[in-house]
Amino acid sequence: MSVRRALILLALAPLLMAQAKPVLVPDISARSVEIRYSFTGAQLLLFGAILYPGGRIPTDKADIVVVLKGPVEPIIVREKQKIAGIWMNADSNRFRSAPSFYAVASSRPVRELVDERTAAIYELGLQDLQLSPGGGALPEKERRFEAGLLDLRRRSGLYAEHPNGVEISEGVLYRARITIPSQVPVGTYTTETFLIDDGKVIAAATRDVQIGKAGFERTVALAARQHGFLYGLAAVLMSLSLGWSAAMLFRRRV
């Protein structure tokens, strides 16, 4: 073997090694979701294929985990307690960043696929989300408020787990359905697909989904963002006029 050929093979070694690994080709049923006045929710189909080197499907089939994550945002979680017969805000805790939406679907329960360390690195599950507490609070308090935030958003449909939500056909094609609730926040969402084999993530791919307001709702949202003072003034005047109209109708009926 000549020196030149040896150098070429050495330079191509990383590329050849990369080609020896499976590749994910993901897609989404809709790249954008429009929220209108009649929006009651939507369902996204996340699907794709696993391309194996040489087209050879291994005898031990791999697993798929799909994550749909919304924009991160700061949030303050408040804890209510009944004081003197009245429910009041007794305590609070701030999180610097938390996903506004999070859903994970997998071909098997995540804890059967990877260990805790891998799940935490890739945030595969509600218990492995990096919520970034504001700091300054005792660990016990932070854990209590983290559990409260997860429970609150799970009950509102903004956080969800589907342990057997991914179907894999012939070891190559996969698909998962994730429900988008009506109160979903707008913004750029990211879908992450992970191919897992023998407890390790061997391939990953991402796609973006845009969720935004359309029609009259979009006009109102733009007005509120670009002309905050005028929007607030118009809202106050509308409230006053509605109150006055209701009072006049009540007087006439009496």
N, C-alpha and C positions, 0 to 999 in steps of 0.2 A: 504494500500500500504506500502510495506517495505521500509526501508531507502535505502537499496541497489538499489531497482528498481527506486526509486525517483531520486537517483544520476545518474543512467544510462540514464533515460529520460532527465535529465537536461543536461547531456553531449551530447546527441544526438539531442537536440533541434535545434542548428544551422543547422545541416544536414537536419533535417526534414523540416525546414523552407526553405532551399535552394531547396529541391525537390518540394516544393509547387509553385515554380516559373517556368515560361516557359524557355526552353533551346533552343538556336540556334545551328543548325548543318550546317555550311556553307561549300561550296566547290567552286572550280574554274575550268574552262574548261581546263586550261593549267597552270601548276605550274612553267613553265619556257618559256620564249619567246626568240628566237634566232634572232639576227639582222645580216643579210647577205647583200651582195652588192645589191641584188634584193629586199630588204625589203621595202615595200611600206606602212607599217602599219599593224595592227592586231586588232582583236576584241575579247575581253575577255567576257566570259559568267560567271557571278557570280550568283550562285544559292544555294539553300539549303532548309531546312525544319525548321518549328517551332514545337518543342515538348512541348505539354501542359501537365500539371500534370493529370494523369489518362486518357490521350487521349481525354479529353473533350475540345472542341473548344468553346470559349466564344461567346456569341451572338454578342457582340460589337467587331468587328474584329480590331486587332491591325495593325499598319503600320510599314513599313521597310524602313530604310535608309542605303544605301551602299556607302562607301567611298573607293576610291583607291588612295593611296598617295605614291609618289616617295620619294627618299632620300632627306633630307634637305641639303641646301648648302648656303654659303654666296653669296651675289650678290650685284653689284653696278649698280644702275639705273641712267642713264644720261638723262638729258633733253636738247633737241636741240632747238635753236632759230636761226632765220634768222638775221644775223648781216652783214651789208654792202653787202647785196645780197648773202651771203654765209651761209649755214646751219652749225652751230658750236655747240659744247657742251658748254652750258651756265651754267649748274648747275648739281649736282649729289647728290645722297643720298645712303648710304650703309645699307643693311639689313644683320643682323648676320645670320639669318636662314630663308629660304623660301623653301617650297616643290618644287622640280624640276618638279613634275607632281601632279595634283590634279583633281579628278573627283568625283562628288557626284551624286547619283541617289536615288530617293525616290518615294514611292507610291503616295504621294501627295506633294505639295510644302512644304518645311521645315517650313516656317513661319506659316503654318496651323497646324503643328504637335507639335512644342515646342515653348517656349518663347525665347527671345533673350539671356537670361542668360544660358539656357541649350544649345542653339546652339553654344554659345561662348565656353562653357566648352568642348564640344565634337568636335568643329570645323566643324559644319554641314553647310557648305556653304562658298562661296568665301568671303563674307563680314565678316565671322567669323574666317578666318585664322589668326593664330598668326605668323606674319611675323617678329617680333623682330627687329625693326629699330635700327640702330647703336647708336642712341642717339646724343645729342648735337644740334639737329635741332628743329626749332619751330614746334609746333603741326600742324599748317596749312601746312607747307612744308611736313611733314611726311605723312599727309593724301593725299596730292597731288601726292606724289611719290608712295604711296600704290595703289592709283587708277590707276596710270600709269602702274605699274607692273602688276596688275590684268588684265588690258585691253590688254597689250602687250602679255601676256601669253594666254589669252583667244583667241585672234586672231590667235595665232600660234598653237592652238589646245592642248596646254599643260595644260590649266585649262578649266574645263567644268562643267556645271550644267544641270541635267536632272530632272526637277520637277516631271515628271510622268513616270520615267524610270524604275520603279520596278513593276513587275506584281506579284500578289499574287493569287494563285489558291486554292479554297476550304478553305481559311483561314490558310493553312498549308505550301504549297510549294510556293517559291518565286524565281524570277530570274530577272537579270538585265544585259544589254549588255553595255560595255564601250569600246570605240574606243581608240586604242593606235596609235598615229601619227608616221610617219616615222622618225621624228627627236627626238624621245623620248630618254632621257638620260638613261644610263645603271645603274644597281644597284639593290638593294633589295627593292621591293615595298610591301606595306602592305595594305591588304583589311580589312576594319572594317565594320561589320554589326551590326546595332542597331535595336532592337525591341522596338517600342514606343507605349505606351498606355496611354491615358488620359494626354498627355503632358509630360510624364516621360519616361526615358529610363529604361526598366525593364529587358533587357537582352542584352548582347553584345558578339561578338566573332571576332577573327582575324585570318587571314591566310597570308602567305607570297608568293610573286611571284618574281622569279628571271628574270631580263631582262638583257641580255648580248650579246656581239658580238660573232660571230662564223665564222669559216672558215678563209679566208684571212683577213677579218676585225679584227678578234681577234688577229691574228698574228701581224698585224700592231700596234694595240693598246698595246699589251704586249711589243713590241719592243720600242715604244715611252715611255712607263712607266719605263721599266727596263734599257734601254740604251738611255737615253735622248740625250746625246751629239752626239753619232753616228747616231741616228735617224735624228737629226737636220742637221748634216753634209750631210747625204745622201739626205735629202730633198733639200738642197741648191744645191748640185751637179746635182740632177735630174732636178731642175729648170733651171740651167745654160745650161745643155745639151739640154733640150727641146727648150730653146731660141736660142741656136746656130743652132740646126737643122732647126727651123723655118726660121732663117735668111738665111741659105744656100739654102733652097727651094725657098725662095722669090727671091734670086739673080739669080738662074737658070731660073726661069720663066721670069724675066726681060731680 
